[in-house]
Amino acid sequence: MTLPTPALPGKVIAVIIDDFGHNTRAAKPFIEMPLPVALSFLPGLPHSRELAQEALEKGKTLLLHLPMEPLGYPQTDPGPGAVLTSQERGEILRILEEDLASLPKVVGVNNHMGSKATADKRVMEAVLSLVKEKGLFFIDSRTTAETVAFHLAREMGIPSAQRSIFLDNVSDPEAIDARIEELLDLAEEKGWAIGIGHPYPPTAEAMSRLAQKARERGVNWITLENLIAYADSGNRNIVR
């Protein structure tokens, strides 16, 4: 994916909201909010395509939230359209092609679950080869410390970055605000940070607080594409 290289306006953050496709009501606040959230859609769910189309019309950045095998599989099910470590390369490519085709104009991919699959170099090479062929970027959600996804993507020349903070593992306002502070601390320390959240009402309400706190601390909230483009230019090392 060829992106122009922006000059980052000082310390920056970007935010991805995952897991769209289950619930129309939960998605609407994020689609409508006038903030540069990137929205990541699961394939094969009842409302994925229609919500993605609405988000696209609102100018939002769209990602495929690619279901990938977790360590607890099959007791923990990543859902339809999942990439599994038991699959051969051809099947992985077919599944990813179908997942991408199910959504309109995604510009990137990040993993849903995947604590087993993202640690498997063979699996990730297959996934990332198609990501590269399609001209997309890749975000490693870092669901395991053993992940090879981000570093392999960089080795393959794919525009990429990785998650810094999960904003709402505990979905209440106080806990989310604490994670927001951590996100902004990281941005001040390293120059950048990427937060990932989910379509929960407390997370939607917290986005305006994040925007205000970022302004107060002199941290700029930019689009995910701009952060990725800057990272890919080699101007800053986007490594945890």
N, C-alpha and C positions, 0 to 999 in steps of 0.2 A: 504494500500500500504506500503510495507516494503522497506525502503530506508536506505542506509548506512548514518551514521551521519558524515558529513564533518566538518573539522575545518575551520570556516570562516576566510578568509584572511583579517582581519581588517574590515573596513567599506565597505559595499557592496550594490549594486543595482541589480535588475533584471528588465527586460522589457518584456511586453506582447504587441503584436500588434493584435488587434481584427478585426473582420468583413471581413474575407477572404471568397471568394466564388462568389462575384459579378463580379469581373473584373480581368482578367488574367494579363493585362499590369501593373496594380497597384500593383499586388502581387509580380511580378518577382524581383524587387529590394530587397525586404525583404527576399525572399527565397534564393537569391544569396549572400546576404551580409555576410562577414566572422565575424559576431558578434553574441553573444549568445541570440538573440531575440527568445522568444517563440511565436508561431503563433497560433491564435485561429480562428477556422473555423465554420461558420454558416452552419447548415444542410439544405439540400434541395435546394441549389442554383445551377445554371448551371455548375459552375466550382469548386465547393467545393472539390469533391473527387479527381479530377485530380491534383489540386493544392496541396492538402494535401499529395498526393503520391509523388509529386515532392519535397515538403518540407521535407518529411520523408527521401527521398533518399539523401538530402543535410545535414542530421543529425540534423534538427531542432526539437525542442520540439513542439508537437502538442497537442492542447486543443480543446474540443468542446465548442463553444461559444453558450451556450444554450439560445434560445429565451424564455423570460419570460414576463409575463403580466406587462405592465407599468400602471401607474395611469391614463393615457390618453386613455386607450384602450376602444373601438375599433378604435377611430379616429387615434390613434397612433398604428400602426400595427407592432408587433415584428417579423413577417414573418413566414414562414413555420416551422413546428416542434416545436411550442411554447407550453409552460406549462402555463396554465391559472388557476386562483383561482376557477373557476366554475367546474373544473374537479375533479372527484373522484380519489382516490389513484390509482386504477387499471389503469385508463386512463393515469395518469401522468407517471406511470412506463412504460406503453406500448410506449408512445411517446418518453421518454428518451431512452429506449432500441433501438428504431428505429433510433433516432438521432445518438447514439453512433455507431450503426452498419453501418451507412452511411459513416463513415470516417475510415481511416486506423490507427490503433495503437495510439489512443489518450491516454495520460497519466493523463490528468486532465480536469476539467470542470470549466468554469467561466460564469457568467450570462451576457446575452445581454438584455439591458433594465431591466425590472424586478422590477421597483420601487414599484409596488403593491405586486407582488408574493414573493419577497425576504423578505417582512415584514410579511408574513403569515406563522406562525410556522407549521401549518398542511401541507401546500404545500412543504415547505422546508424539513420537516422530510421525506416526500415521496421521494423527489429528492435525498436527501443525503443518504437515506438508500440504494439506488441503486448505488450511487457513492462509498459508502463503500463496497458494495458487489463486485463491479467490481475492487476494489483495486486501485482506482483513487484518486487524490488529488482535492481539491476544492479551487478556488480563488473567494472571494467575490469582485465583481467589485464596490461595494458601490455606487449604483445609487440612493440610498436614505439613509438619516440618520436613518431611522426607520428599516433598515435591521436587521434581526435576523440570517442571513445565516452563517456568520463567527463563531459567538459564539456557535450556534447550532452544526456546524461541529466539533468544538473543543470538545464540550460536548459528541459528538458521537464517538470521537476517530479517526476522519478523518484528515489526514495531510492537513493543510489548512493555508491560509494567506489571507490578504486583500490588495486591491489597496491603494496606498498612494497618487498618483498624476495622473490625466489625463493630458497627455502631449500636446494634440492638440485640446482642445475644441475650440480654435481659431487657425485656420490652416494657420498661416503665420510664417515665420522664426523668427521674433522678439518675438512673443508671445510664440512660442515653446521654444526658448532659455531661456526665463524667467522661464518657467515651468521646464526646465532642471536644472536651478540653484536651484529651490525649491526642486527638487528631490535629488540633491546632498547635499543641506543643511540638509534635513531630514536624509539622510544616515549618515552624520557626527554627527548629534544630537542623533539619536536613534540607530545607528549601521547598519541600513538596510533601504531600501525603494524599493517599487515596482511601476514602472511607467506603465501606459497603454496608447498606442497610436493606430492609425488607418492607413490604407494603403493609405495615402495621399503622393504625391510627396514631399511636404515640410518636412513631418515627416521622410521619407526615407533619405532625404539629411541631416537632423538633427542628425541622428544616429552616423555619424562619428564625429560630433562636440561633442556629448555626450561622446563618447569614449575618445576623447582627453581631454575634461574638467575633466572627471573622473580621468584620469591618472594624470593630473596636480594637482588635489586635493587629491590624494592618496586614491581614492575610487575605489574598484574593482568591475567590471561588471562580475557577475557570472551567471550560468544557474539558471533558475527558480527551477528546481529540487533540486539543492544544497541548495538554500535558504529555500525551503519548508522542506527539510530533517532536516536542522538545527533548524528551528522553531519547528518542530514536536518533536525534541529530548528534548525539554524543556530547552535548553541552553539559549534561549532568548525569551522574550515575544513579539510575533509578533501581537501586538494589537495597533490599531490607538490611 
